[in-house]
Amino acid sequence: MQARMSNPTMILPDTMKPIQALLKATREGGVPQTTLELVHLRASQINGCSFCVDSGAR
């Protein structure tokens, strides 16, 4: 995958806290962790965020 952007939080540092809050809310919502990881991976692929794909695959 060709990166559309590098680590987005380095480009837009003010987005880190809201993203973390969103991730925390989804983890506490009762959706299985495996499902959340698959959704994150697919959204990262669609968005072209190779950093997110790489970090989600680890």
C-alpha positions as CSV (number, residue, x, y, z in Angstrom):
1,M,0.0,0.0,0.0
2,Q,1.3,3.4,-0.9
3,A,1.0,5.8,2.0
4,R,-1.5,8.6,1.5
5,M,-0.2,10.2,4.7
6,S,2.4,9.5,7.3
7,N,1.3,9.3,10.9
8,P,-1.7,11.6,10.9
9,T,-1.1,12.7,14.5
10,M,2.3,14.1,13.5
11,I,0.6,16.3,10.9
12,L,-2.4,17.2,13.1
13,P,-1.2,16.8,16.7
14,D,-4.5,18.2,18.1
15,T,-6.3,15.1,16.8
16,M,-4.5,12.6,19.2
17,K,-6.7,13.2,22.3
18,P,-10.0,13.0,20.4
19,I,-9.0,9.9,18.6
20,Q,-7.9,8.3,21.9
21,A,-11.3,9.2,23.4
22,L,-13.1,7.7,20.4
23,L,-11.1,4.5,20.7
24,K,-11.8,4.3,24.4
25,A,-15.5,4.7,23.9
26,T,-15.6,2.0,21.2
27,R,-13.7,-0.5,23.5
28,E,-16.3,0.2,26.3
29,G,-19.3,-0.3,23.9
30,G,-19.5,-4.1,24.1
31,V,-18.3,-4.9,20.6
32,P,-15.8,-7.8,20.5
33,Q,-12.2,-6.7,20.3
34,T,-11.6,-8.8,17.2
35,T,-14.4,-7.0,15.4
36,L,-13.1,-3.6,16.4
37,E,-9.7,-4.5,15.1
38,L,-11.1,-5.7,11.8
39,V,-13.1,-2.5,11.4
40,H,-10.1,-0.4,12.2
41,L,-8.0,-2.3,9.7
42,R,-10.6,-1.9,6.9
43,A,-11.1,1.8,7.6
44,S,-7.4,2.4,7.5
45,Q,-7.2,0.6,4.2
46,I,-10.0,2.7,2.7
47,N,-8.4,5.9,4.1
48,G,-5.0,5.0,2.7
49,C,-3.3,5.3,6.1
50,S,-0.4,2.9,5.8
51,F,0.8,3.9,9.3
52,C,-2.6,2.8,10.7
53,V,-2.7,-0.4,8.7
54,D,0.8,-1.3,9.9
55,S,0.1,-0.5,13.5
56,G,-3.2,-2.4,13.4
57,A,-1.6,-5.5,12.0
58,R,0.8,-5.8,14.9
